[in-house]
Amino acid sequence: MAIVTVLILVILDLFSKTMADRYLADGLIVEIIPGFFNFEWDFNTGAAWNLLAEYSWGTTVLAVVSLAISAVVLYYLQRCRGFKSKLVLILIATGGIGNLVDRVRLGRVTDFLSFTFGSYRFPTFNLADSFVTVGVILAIIFLIIDRDFSYELAGRCPPGKGDNA
């Protein structure tokens, strides 16, 4: 079921980016919450905040690294136990795969979610970026508040709580 969830969320991410490419790429900005949140088309040829974009090899390296990380996350997703670990890994896998598909297919990643905080304009991002960010934040929180979470992620029982399968 976890893999099905990943596929559904990847499709949602790719659909949202396709809609942004189709309806926003001509410069249209859709104000959702005036002065705070807009749909605004942008693209990214590098990693987060266009890191490595200026290097011709950057996109290739990012695609290879993203593929490797996604494979590892999917492997652990099949082994992990518990809702929290599945949630974290589903979100991270979905984000990585969604942006990987764009990077391989288009040579770039479509971004369209734009937030402004006073005079600061946060870099535009997409659903896949959100999935990865939320997944990592949840993993950090769970690691801090639940000492057994790391065992859960690895598909193992904590010491003294059953078989370490």
N, C-alpha and C positions, 0 to 999 in steps of 0.2 A: 504493500500500500504506500510506503514511503516514496518509492520510485515513481508511482503514479502521481503522487502529490508534486514531486519535483517536475515531472513532465507538464502537468497542468499549470504550475506557476511559471515555467519557462515559456510556455505558449502565451500566457497572459502578458509576460514581459515583452516578448517579441511582437505580439499584437499591438501593445501600447506604443512601442518604438516605430512600428510600421505606420500607425495612425499619426504619430508626430511627424514622421518623414513626409507623409502624404498631405497633411493639413497645415503644418506649421513651417515647413522648410522655405516657404516664400516670404518669410518675415513676419507672419501673423503672430501676435502675442495675445493670448487669451487670459484676461485678468480674472482670477478666481476669488481671491481676497485682496482688494485694492491695497497697494502699498506693501503687501506681504508675500503673496503667493500667486505665481503665474505659470501657465504653460507657455514655454518659449523654446523653440528649436535651437539646438546646438549639437556639436558632435565632438568627439574626442578620439584622437588617433593614438593616444598613449594610455598609460595606466591612470590611476586616480589623479585628477587635476592635470591631465595631459603629461604626466611624467614619462619620459623617454620618447615623446612624440617627435622630437627633432632629429632622432636617429633613425636611419632607414631600416636598421635591424631591430628596432624597438618593438614593432608590432609582432614580428616573428617570435622574438623572445617571450613577449607577453602571452602569445597564443600557446606556446609550448609549456610555459610555466603554468598557465591557467588550466591546460589540459591535464597536466600531471597532478596538480592540486585537486582538480575535480575528480580524477580517478581515485585518489587517496580518500577523499571525503566520501565518495560513493561506496568505496570498500568498507569504511568504518560505519557508514549508514546501515549497511546490511548486518553488521555485527553488533551495533550498539543496542542497549536495553534502556527502556524508559522513555517517557514522553519528552522530557527536557532535552535529552541528548538527540533524539530524533528531530525535534523542532530546530535545534541549533544547526545540525548538519543539513537538514532540508533547506533551510534558508541560505546557508553558505554555498551549497552545491547549486541551488537554483540561480543565485546571482552570478557565480562563476561561469556556469554553462550559458546563461542568457547573454552575457557580454562576450563570451568566447564565440558563440554563433555569429554575432554581429561582426566581430573582429575578423573572423575567417571569411564570412560572406561579403562584407562590405569594406573591409580594411579600416573600419572605424566603428565607434559605438555611438549610437544616438542618445542624446540627453535632452530632456524637455521639462523637468521639474525645477522651477526657479523660485528661490526664497530670498527675501530682502529683510534684514534686521536693522532697522534704522537706516544708517548710511552704508551699512555693510551688505554687499550682495554676495550670498553664498554661491560657490560654483554650481552650475547646473548639473543635475544628475538624473538617473532613471530608476525604474523599479528594481532592476538587478542590483544596482549599487545599494539601494535601500535594504534589499534582502541580506546582502553580505554584511552591511553595517549593523543591522539589527541582530543578525546571527552572532556576530563577534561580540557585540555588547552583552547579549544574553549569556554567551559562553563565559565571559569575564565575571558577570554577576553570579552565575551558577557556581563557578569555580571558587568564588569568594565565600558564598553563603552555604555551600553544600560540599563538604569534604569528600563525599562519595561520588561526586559528579564526574571526575576524571576516570574513575573505574567504569562508570555507566557509559561514557563515551567510547571506551575501548572494548565494550562488550564483556566486561569482567565483573565479578562480584567483589566488593570490598573485603579486605581481610577480616575473617571471623563472621562473615555473613553468607556463607554458602560456598559452593564450588566455584573455583576460578576457571571457568570454561573458555 
